[in-house]
Amino acid sequence: MAHAAPAGGFARTPDVFDAKVHTAARYGIPVVLGLVYGYWAAANRRDGGPITGWNVLFGCVTAIAFIVLCIAVATFAPLLKRELHSAVKSGFAGAAVGFLYSQTGESVLRSTALALAVAAGIFVVFFYRYYTHEDGEGNRIR
């Protein structure tokens, strides 16, 4: 038995969340990530020792710095060309991973090497995604 093909082609997926949910997520996700990042950095720094006031302060300052930088990258990186867009996001991710690794007591060279490796891998992924989802002028294909 034959069935008729859909007449309209492919419809765009409906957006089930309203603008308030998107706004809350735009700032909520970096805050949650920053809190986890700050706790992780403080835990790496104390190396299983006792929790001190300086350790809590370090975690809070690290979380605030991460939140501010994450929101700045999410806000301003999409305004750049795809190469710079990829470089900014991958540089932020590489620096974040390298900083976490440096808090474990490893050498600066190992932390830098890990940060560069992470940034290079993420750059390739982001560049490929933006290259395949934008036209020649950098406009997103929807």
Short mmCIF file of the C-alpha atoms (twelve columns), coordinates in Angstrom:
data_MODEL
# 
_entry.id   MODEL 
# 
loop_
_atom_site.group_PDB 
_atom_site.id 
_atom_site.type_symbol 
_atom_site.label_atom_id 
_atom_site.label_alt_id 
_atom_site.label_comp_id 
_atom_site.label_asym_id 
_atom_site.label_seq_id 
_atom_site.Cartn_x 
_atom_site.Cartn_y 
_atom_site.Cartn_z 
_atom_site.pdbx_PDB_model_num 
ATOM 1   C CA . MET A 1   0.000  0.000  0.000  1 
ATOM 2   C CA . ALA A 2   1.452  3.379  -0.971 1 
ATOM 3   C CA . HIS A 3   1.456  6.459  1.218  1 
ATOM 4   C CA . ALA A 4   1.557  10.063 0.099  1 
ATOM 5   C CA . ALA A 5   4.710  12.026 0.783  1 
ATOM 6   C CA . PRO A 6   4.451  15.081 3.033  1 
ATOM 7   C CA . ALA A 7   3.626  18.119 0.943  1 
ATOM 8   C CA . GLY A 8   5.444  20.869 2.852  1 
ATOM 9   C CA . GLY A 9   8.954  19.399 2.957  1 
ATOM 10  C CA . PHE A 10  10.795 19.647 6.238  1 
ATOM 11  C CA . ALA A 11  9.387  21.985 8.846  1 
ATOM 12  C CA . ARG A 12  11.623 23.766 11.305 1 
ATOM 13  C CA . THR A 13  11.626 22.357 14.805 1 
ATOM 14  C CA . PRO A 14  9.367  24.446 17.049 1 
ATOM 15  C CA . ASP A 15  10.957 26.496 19.810 1 
ATOM 16  C CA . VAL A 16  9.250  25.174 22.939 1 
ATOM 17  C CA . PHE A 17  10.878 27.694 25.283 1 
ATOM 18  C CA . ASP A 18  9.904  31.353 25.371 1 
ATOM 19  C CA . ALA A 19  12.297 34.325 25.542 1 
ATOM 20  C CA . LYS A 20  12.377 34.310 29.370 1 
ATOM 21  C CA . VAL A 21  13.742 30.765 29.444 1 
ATOM 22  C CA . HIS A 22  16.432 31.635 26.896 1 
ATOM 23  C CA . THR A 23  17.439 34.713 28.899 1 
ATOM 24  C CA . ALA A 24  17.577 32.721 32.121 1 
ATOM 25  C CA . ALA A 25  19.690 30.043 30.442 1 
ATOM 26  C CA . ARG A 26  21.996 32.650 28.885 1 
ATOM 27  C CA . TYR A 27  23.071 33.751 32.362 1 
ATOM 28  C CA . GLY A 28  22.174 30.685 34.428 1 
ATOM 29  C CA . ILE A 29  24.394 28.231 32.587 1 
ATOM 30  C CA . PRO A 30  27.587 30.333 32.970 1 
ATOM 31  C CA . VAL A 31  26.787 30.870 36.667 1 
ATOM 32  C CA . VAL A 32  26.360 27.146 37.312 1 
ATOM 33  C CA . LEU A 33  29.479 26.321 35.285 1 
ATOM 34  C CA . GLY A 34  31.412 29.028 37.146 1 
ATOM 35  C CA . LEU A 35  30.400 27.682 40.542 1 
ATOM 36  C CA . VAL A 36  31.449 24.165 39.570 1 
ATOM 37  C CA . TYR A 37  34.703 25.515 38.092 1 
ATOM 38  C CA . GLY A 38  35.494 27.559 41.216 1 
ATOM 39  C CA . TYR A 39  34.869 24.579 43.491 1 
ATOM 40  C CA . TRP A 40  36.990 22.359 41.255 1 
ATOM 41  C CA . ALA A 41  39.885 24.853 41.206 1 
ATOM 42  C CA . ALA A 42  39.747 25.266 44.997 1 
ATOM 43  C CA . ALA A 43  39.663 21.487 45.478 1 
ATOM 44  C CA . ASN A 44  42.664 21.053 43.169 1 
ATOM 45  C CA . ARG A 45  44.566 23.760 45.029 1 
ATOM 46  C CA . ARG A 46  44.032 22.361 48.524 1 
ATOM 47  C CA . ASP A 47  45.051 18.866 47.365 1 
ATOM 48  C CA . GLY A 48  42.942 16.993 49.909 1 
ATOM 49  C CA . GLY A 49  43.965 19.229 52.796 1 
ATOM 50  C CA . PRO A 50  41.667 21.150 55.090 1 
ATOM 51  C CA . ILE A 51  39.289 23.761 53.741 1 
ATOM 52  C CA . THR A 52  40.487 27.197 54.809 1 
ATOM 53  C CA . GLY A 53  39.126 30.698 54.397 1 
ATOM 54  C CA . TRP A 54  41.755 31.464 51.751 1 
ATOM 55  C CA . ASN A 55  40.751 28.353 49.853 1 
ATOM 56  C CA . VAL A 56  37.083 29.406 49.879 1 
ATOM 57  C CA . LEU A 57  38.070 32.925 48.794 1 
ATOM 58  C CA . PHE A 58  40.182 31.501 45.963 1 
ATOM 59  C CA . GLY A 59  37.229 29.381 44.795 1 
ATOM 60  C CA . CYS A 60  34.851 32.363 44.886 1 
ATOM 61  C CA . VAL A 61  37.219 34.667 42.997 1 
ATOM 62  C CA . THR A 62  37.893 31.933 40.428 1 
ATOM 63  C CA . ALA A 63  34.150 31.339 39.994 1 
ATOM 64  C CA . ILE A 64  33.443 35.057 39.500 1 
ATOM 65  C CA . ALA A 65  36.276 35.410 36.971 1 
ATOM 66  C CA . PHE A 66  35.043 32.350 35.063 1 
ATOM 67  C CA . ILE A 67  31.443 33.609 35.023 1 
ATOM 68  C CA . VAL A 68  32.423 37.059 33.745 1 
ATOM 69  C CA . LEU A 69  34.723 35.667 31.055 1 
ATOM 70  C CA . CYS A 70  32.213 33.000 29.984 1 
ATOM 71  C CA . ILE A 71  29.434 35.579 29.563 1 
ATOM 72  C CA . ALA A 72  31.821 37.906 27.685 1 
ATOM 73  C CA . VAL A 73  32.900 35.125 25.321 1 
ATOM 74  C CA . ALA A 74  29.296 34.020 24.756 1 
ATOM 75  C CA . THR A 75  28.257 37.614 24.060 1 
ATOM 76  C CA . PHE A 76  31.073 38.912 21.869 1 
ATOM 77  C CA . ALA A 77  32.507 35.843 20.101 1 
ATOM 78  C CA . PRO A 78  29.500 35.368 17.769 1 
ATOM 79  C CA . LEU A 79  30.085 38.889 16.419 1 
ATOM 80  C CA . LEU A 80  33.475 37.847 15.000 1 
ATOM 81  C CA . LYS A 81  34.336 35.997 11.805 1 
ATOM 82  C CA . ARG A 82  34.280 32.222 12.059 1 
ATOM 83  C CA . GLU A 83  38.060 31.897 12.474 1 
ATOM 84  C CA . LEU A 84  38.228 34.401 15.320 1 
ATOM 85  C CA . HIS A 85  34.967 33.087 16.775 1 
ATOM 86  C CA . SER A 86  36.514 29.616 16.958 1 
ATOM 87  C CA . ALA A 87  39.815 30.961 18.278 1 
ATOM 88  C CA . VAL A 88  38.194 32.950 21.092 1 
ATOM 89  C CA . LYS A 89  36.041 30.076 22.295 1 
ATOM 90  C CA . SER A 90  38.830 27.503 22.029 1 
ATOM 91  C CA . GLY A 91  41.301 29.858 23.706 1 
ATOM 92  C CA . PHE A 92  38.914 30.319 26.623 1 
ATOM 93  C CA . ALA A 93  38.390 26.565 26.967 1 
ATOM 94  C CA . GLY A 94  42.116 25.814 26.692 1 
ATOM 95  C CA . ALA A 95  43.033 28.457 29.257 1 
ATOM 96  C CA . ALA A 96  40.346 27.188 31.631 1 
ATOM 97  C CA . VAL A 97  41.597 23.585 31.428 1 
ATOM 98  C CA . GLY A 98  45.236 24.676 31.695 1 
ATOM 99  C CA . PHE A 99  44.476 26.768 34.796 1 
ATOM 100 C CA . LEU A 100 42.680 23.863 36.462 1 
ATOM 101 C CA . TYR A 101 45.584 21.565 35.693 1 
ATOM 102 C CA . SER A 102 48.111 24.087 37.010 1 
ATOM 103 C CA . GLN A 103 46.326 24.099 40.381 1 
ATOM 104 C CA . THR A 104 47.252 20.447 40.896 1 
ATOM 105 C CA . GLY A 105 50.916 21.394 41.310 1 
ATOM 106 C CA . GLU A 106 52.108 20.291 37.879 1 
ATOM 107 C CA . SER A 107 54.717 22.292 36.004 1 
ATOM 108 C CA . VAL A 108 53.861 25.326 33.929 1 
ATOM 109 C CA . LEU A 109 55.099 23.585 30.783 1 
ATOM 110 C CA . ARG A 110 52.758 20.617 31.243 1 
ATOM 111 C CA . SER A 111 49.845 22.927 31.988 1 
ATOM 112 C CA . THR A 112 50.618 25.003 28.907 1 
ATOM 113 C CA . ALA A 113 50.983 21.911 26.714 1 
ATOM 114 C CA . LEU A 114 47.635 20.558 27.915 1 
ATOM 115 C CA . ALA A 115 45.968 23.954 27.398 1 
ATOM 116 C CA . LEU A 116 47.325 24.207 23.843 1 
ATOM 117 C CA . ALA A 117 46.253 20.638 23.024 1 
ATOM 118 C CA . VAL A 118 42.726 21.244 24.323 1 
ATOM 119 C CA . ALA A 119 42.490 24.604 22.530 1 
ATOM 120 C CA . ALA A 120 43.684 23.081 19.232 1 
ATOM 121 C CA . GLY A 121 41.173 20.241 19.426 1 
ATOM 122 C CA . ILE A 122 38.290 22.527 20.287 1 
ATOM 123 C CA . PHE A 123 39.331 24.998 17.573 1 
ATOM 124 C CA . VAL A 124 39.089 22.253 14.940 1 
ATOM 125 C CA . VAL A 125 35.636 21.214 16.139 1 
ATOM 126 C CA . PHE A 126 34.263 24.764 16.357 1 
ATOM 127 C CA . PHE A 127 35.792 25.859 13.069 1 
ATOM 128 C CA . TYR A 128 34.305 22.841 11.284 1 
ATOM 129 C CA . ARG A 129 30.897 23.543 12.802 1 
ATOM 130 C CA . TYR A 130 30.921 27.230 11.896 1 
ATOM 131 C CA . TYR A 131 32.370 26.556 8.452  1 
ATOM 132 C CA . THR A 132 29.606 24.074 7.629  1 
ATOM 133 C CA . HIS A 133 26.785 26.182 9.125  1 
ATOM 134 C CA . GLU A 134 27.613 29.578 7.574  1 
ATOM 135 C CA . ASP A 135 27.643 30.930 4.047  1 
ATOM 136 C CA . GLY A 136 30.619 32.716 2.443  1 
ATOM 137 C CA . GLU A 137 29.876 36.036 4.175  1 
ATOM 138 C CA . GLY A 138 29.576 34.466 7.632  1 
ATOM 139 C CA . ASN A 139 25.792 34.521 7.853  1 
ATOM 140 C CA . ARG A 140 24.301 31.540 9.614  1 
ATOM 141 C CA . ILE A 141 22.397 29.119 7.423  1 
ATOM 142 C CA . ARG A 142 19.036 28.312 8.975  1 
# 
